[in-house]
Amino acid sequence: MNQNNGEKKSSGSYLKDYAPYFGLGIQLAVTVAALAFLGIWLDQKFDSSPWLTIVCSFFGVFAGLYNFIKTVIKSGK
């Protein structure tokens, strides 16, 4: 039995509902990758390998996850 009183959702409606989630995985990966590459570049510039790569990578993971969680919570309201 259909629970939405016989109303069918169009594909555009589903797209609108789930659009905020489509780019989250890519955004998370790009954030981590960009900061990891920044760490690699800084390590080469300052000859401090691998410390800045590790620090920037962890910062990228935390920043990406923060943004991911913030977006999911915001879209759930």
C-alpha positions as CSV (number, residue, x, y, z in Angstrom):
1,M,0.0,0.0,0.0
2,N,1.3,3.4,-0.9
3,Q,1.8,5.6,2.2
4,N,1.8,8.9,0.5
5,N,-2.0,8.9,-0.3
6,G,-1.6,7.9,-3.9
7,E,0.7,10.7,-4.8
8,K,3.7,9.7,-6.9
9,K,7.0,11.5,-6.6
10,S,8.6,12.6,-9.9
11,S,12.2,11.8,-10.5
12,G,12.9,15.6,-10.2
13,S,11.5,15.5,-6.7
14,Y,13.8,12.6,-5.7
15,L,16.8,14.4,-7.3
16,K,15.9,17.5,-5.3
17,D,15.7,15.5,-2.0
18,Y,19.0,13.7,-2.5
19,A,21.1,16.4,-4.3
20,P,22.9,17.6,-1.2
21,Y,24.3,14.1,-0.7
22,F,25.7,13.5,-4.2
23,G,28.8,15.5,-3.9
24,L,29.7,14.8,-0.2
25,G,32.0,11.8,-1.0
26,I,33.8,13.7,-3.7
27,Q,34.1,16.7,-1.5
28,L,35.6,14.6,1.4
29,A,38.1,13.0,-1.0
30,V,39.2,16.2,-2.6
31,T,39.7,17.9,0.8
32,V,41.9,15.0,2.1
33,A,43.8,14.8,-1.2
34,A,44.4,18.5,-1.5
35,L,45.8,18.8,2.0
36,A,47.9,15.7,1.6
37,F,49.4,17.2,-1.6
38,L,50.0,20.4,0.3
39,G,51.8,18.5,3.0
40,I,54.0,16.7,0.4
41,W,54.8,20.1,-1.2
42,L,55.7,21.6,2.2
43,D,57.9,18.6,3.1
44,Q,59.8,19.0,-0.1
45,K,60.2,22.7,0.4
46,F,61.3,22.5,4.0
47,D,63.0,19.1,3.9
48,S,60.9,17.8,6.8
49,S,59.6,14.6,5.3
50,P,57.1,13.0,6.4
51,W,55.9,15.2,9.2
52,L,54.1,17.9,7.3
53,T,52.4,15.4,5.1
54,I,51.1,13.5,8.1
55,V,49.9,16.6,9.8
56,C,48.2,18.0,6.7
57,S,46.6,14.6,5.9
58,F,45.1,14.3,9.4
59,F,43.9,17.9,9.2
60,G,42.3,17.1,5.9
61,V,40.5,14.1,7.3
62,F,39.2,16.0,10.3
63,A,38.2,19.0,8.1
64,G,36.5,16.8,5.6
65,L,34.6,14.8,8.2
66,Y,33.6,17.9,10.0
67,N,32.1,19.3,6.8
68,F,30.5,16.0,5.9
69,I,28.8,15.7,9.3
70,K,27.8,19.3,9.4
71,T,26.1,19.0,6.0
72,V,24.3,15.8,6.9
73,I,23.0,17.2,10.1
74,K,21.9,20.5,8.4
75,S,20.1,18.6,5.6
76,G,18.3,16.4,8.1
77,K,16.5,19.3,9.7
